[in-house]
Amino acid sequence: MKKNALLFKLLLVTLLCAAISSCTSGPGEEQKFTGYLFAHMTHEKYGRLYYSLSRDGKEWQSLNGGEIVLDGYLGHPNIVRGDACGPDADFSAGKCFYMMGVSTSGNQRHPILWYSRDLIQWHCKELSRDIFDVSEYDYINEDVYLGAPKIFYDKDNARYIVTWHAFDPKVPKGDPLWESMRTFYFLTSDWEHFTKPRRLFAFEGNDAAMATIDVILNKENGRYYALIKDERWPETAPTGKTIRIASSESLTGPYSNPGPSITGAWEEAPVAVRKNDGSGWLLFTERYLEHRYCSYEAGSFDSPRWTPVEIAAPEQGRHGCVIPVTEKEYQALSNL
């Protein structure tokens, strides 16, 4: 009896210590975000990777002396914080960051998966172009950037979704070609096995023929939200060349028809990031005719209005993404 009583007391002490620890330490230093990283290209060197850093998402400082931070990268940078690195990585533990790019040589470019543990040292492996094959839908991937693939990590279900846009080859080249763009996706949990590509959206009514590019997914309160560039021309649709939001209870849909425009016209490459103070979201878009970035904010994805925010984005910063970083990551990046 005395032994059982002692074991019971030890169990109570252990549970009490665990409870105290969870209440006092919070999410831990590694999970507390204190800044933002902007990974982007520039107008002069389109497709190459540059970094800028910010505490508040408004004032930005270029890193690495304003020079390219990753030799060999080519693509539309979209970094996602994912799960632990795979067995083929040069490291065996720790969270991985991932982004997609394309090969820099050859007659037909291939997708490249880039992965890193610290956002500074990157590794890569070539993926098969077959995982992007959308020929059964009578669509074709554009050769230069493979439809600018974007990654979202669905943490609750431990899987990644890669989205990109492809075009209808029956449509003449030029302006009509962009109005044929549709968004496709595949899923993976290990970057070794991939589902077959599928169409992501099946909009109805006035949006049934909506061209879509630059799709970025987010999750809030158990619901999935897709930031979409309506790639129709303003002469075709009032919402053409603006950013809109569709939502779904499931990662792969069905998604609702997108809501009204949340930006002005001639904006693309949207990326939304939670504010580190927990007060809502920051949305960044490229005003591509002016070769500059702008920003908006809202309390949630269901907000009817996204309010413009003044930012001092890097000059000539183009097509990129913004992610929150921890203090450890911020300090390491600031030394570039």
N, C-alpha and C positions, 0 to 999 in steps of 0.2 A: 504493500500500500504506500509506504514512504517513498519507494522508488517511483511509483506511478505519479505521486504528488509532485515529486521533484521534476519529473519529465514534463508534467503539466505546467509547472511554473516556468520552466525554461522555454516552453512553447509560447506562453503568454508574453514573456520578455522579448522573444524573437519577433513576434507579431507586433508588439508595441514599438520596438525599434524600427521595424520596417515602416510602420505607419508614420512615426515621427520623421523618418528620413524622407518619405514621399511628400510630407507636408512642408518641410523646411527647405529641401533642395530644389523643389520645382522640377521642371523638365530637364535640368542639367545644363551646364555651360555649353555643351556641344549642340544643344537644341535651341539655345537662345540666339536669335538673329539680331545683329546689331548694325548691319549695313546691307548694301546691295551691290551686286556685280552686274555691269552692263557688258555683254559680249556682243560685238557688232562688227560690221565691215565698214569701209569708207567708200566715198564716191571714186576716189582715185584708184583704189585697189579693191574693187568689188569682188566679194567672195572670199576674201582673206579675213583672218581673225584678229581683232583688237579688243583690248579690255579698258574699261573705265570703272571707277569705284566711287561710291557715295554713301554717306551716313543717312541721309533723309530721302533719297530718291529724286532730289531736285537739283542739288549742286553736285556736279560730276568732275572727277579728276582723271585724266588719261594716265594709263599705266605704261610701263616699259618705254618711257620717253616718247610715247605716241607711235611706237613701231609695232609691227606684227608680233604677236605673242606665241604663235605656233606655226613654225615652218612646215609646209606640207599640207596644211588644212585648206580645203576649198569647199564652199557651200554657203548655206544660209544658217548661221549658228543659232541653235536652240538647245540650251543646256537644261537637263533635268536631273534632279537629285533622286537617285534610285536605290536599289538594294545593294547587298555586298557584292564585291567583284567576283567574277567567275574564275574557275580553275585555270583558265588559259592566260590570266593576267600575270603581271610581274609581281604582284602582291597578293596575299591570301586573305586579308581581313580588312575591314573598314568599308564604309559606304562608298559607292561609286557615283560619279557624275558621268552622264552619257550625252553625246550629241552626234548627229548624223552629218556626213559630208559626202563628197564624191571623189573618185580617183582623179588625179591631175594629168594623166597621160592615157594614150590609147585612142582608137577610133570610136569606141563606145565606152562611156564612163560607167563605173560600177559604184554601188553604195559602199561607203566606208563608215564603220562604227568606231567612234572615238570614245575612250573611257579614261577616267582619272580618279584618283583618290583625294587630290588636294586642289584641283583646278589649275595646277601649274605644270606638273609632269603628266603629259598625255601619252596614251598608247592607242594603237588602232589595229583593226583587222578588217579585211575586205569581206563583204557579204555578197551573196549571189544576186545578180540582177533579176533572177527568176522570181524572187519573193515579191517583186514589184510588178509582175506580169499581169496586166489587165486586158489582155487581148480577147479574153472570152466575153468581155463587155464591148468589144469593138472600139476600145480606147487605146491610146498610145502615150507613153511617158516621154516628156520632152528630154532631149539628149544632154543638155548642158548641166542642169541641176537636179534632174529626176523629179521635178515637181516640188522641190524645196521641202524634203521630209521633216516633220516635227514629231517629237516624242512627248508622251505624257505617261507618268507612272501612276497607276491606280493602286495606291498603297494598300487599301483595304482588301483588295483581291490579288495583290502581289503579281501584277502583270503590266506589261507595257503595251501601249497602242502607238503605232506610227501612222501618221496621216500625211497625204500628199495629194497634189492635183495632177490630173491627166487630161488629154484633149481628144476630141473626136477628129480623126484623120480625114473624114469626109468633108469637113468644113474648110473653106479656103483659108490660106494663110493671111495674116494681117489682123485687123481688129476683130473680125468675126471669130477667129480662132480662140481668143480669150473668152468670148461668150459661150464657148463650148466646154470650158473647164468644169470638171466635177471632182469631188473629193473622194478618195479611196483610203482604205486602212488595212493593216494586218495586226495581229496580236502575237506577243511572245512573252514568256516568263523567264527564259534563260539565254536568249540571243543565239540559240542553236536550233530551235524548232519554231516554225512560224505557221500561222493559219493562212489560208488562201485569202488573197485580197478581196474586199467587198466594198460596195458603194456605202458611204456613211449616211447620206441624207436622202430622203424621199419627200421633199416638200410638196405642198399642194397649192391649188389656186393660182394667184398671181406670182407665187414664188416657185411654181413647179419647174420652170425652165431657168431657174436662177443659177448662174455660173458662180462657183465658189473656189477661192484659193486662200492660202495662209491661215488654215484652220488651227486654232490653239484650244486645247481642252483644259478645263479647270473643274474643281469639285468644291462645293460648298453645302454644308448641312445635308450631306447624303445625296445631293443632286448634281448632275453633270451639266456643265455649261460650255458651249462651243462658241468661241469668238470667231467670226467669219467675215472675210472681205467679200461683199457682194460685187462680183467682178463684171456685172453688166454695166453698160455705158449709161450715163445719166439720161441720154436721149431715149434709152430703152426702158429704164425704170427710175423713178424718183430717188430710190435708195442706191443707185449705181455708184460704185467706187467708194462706198462707205463701210464702216464696221457695224455689224449687227450681232445679236446674241440669240442662239437657239438653246433649248434645254431638254433634258431627258432624265428619266429615272434609272436608265441603264447606260453604261459606257458606250455601247454600240448602237443605241437608239431603240425604238424610233425617237427622233428629235422633233420637237415642235417646229412649226414655221418660225423663222427668226422674227424678232421684234423690230421696232423702228430703229432707225440709225442712231447710234450713240456718239458718232463723230461727224465731222464735216466730210465733204467729198474729197477724193484724191488722197486718201489715207489707207495704208496697208501695214502688213507685218505687225499685227497687234500682239501684245503680251500683257497679261494681268498678273500682278504679284500682290500678295497680302501685305498690308502695312505692318511693319514690325511692332508698332504700338497697339495692334489689334483693333484699330478703328475702322477698318474697311479695306478697300482695294485701290491700287494704283494701276492705271492702264496706260501703256506706252504704245504709240503708233508712229509710223514713218510718214511724214508728209512728203511723198517721194518726188513730186514735181519741184519742190524747193530743197530737196536733199537735206532734210533736217527732221529731228524727232520732236514730238509734242506729247503731252500727258493729260490725263483726266483722273478723277477720283470719284468713288461712290462707296456707300456704306455696305452694299451687297450687290450681287449680280442681278437681283430682282429690282434694283432701284430704277425708277422710271427715267432718271436723268443722271448722266455722268458729267461732272463739272470740270471745265478746263483748269489746269494747274500750270503756273509758270515754272519752267525748269531751265537750267543752264546745261543743256545736253552737249556732248562733245561736238565740236564743229565737224561737219562732213560725216557725222555718224549715220550709218545707214543700216537697214534691215538686220535686226538683232533680237536679243532677248534680255530680260532682267530677272535675276534670281536673288533671294535673300541669302546672306552669308553670316556665319558665326563670327565672333570676335577673333578667334584663332585664325579662321580663314581670312578675315579682313586684314589682320596684321601681316600675314604671310603674303597676301596679294599686294599690299601697299609697298612691299620691298622690291617688287618687280621693276 
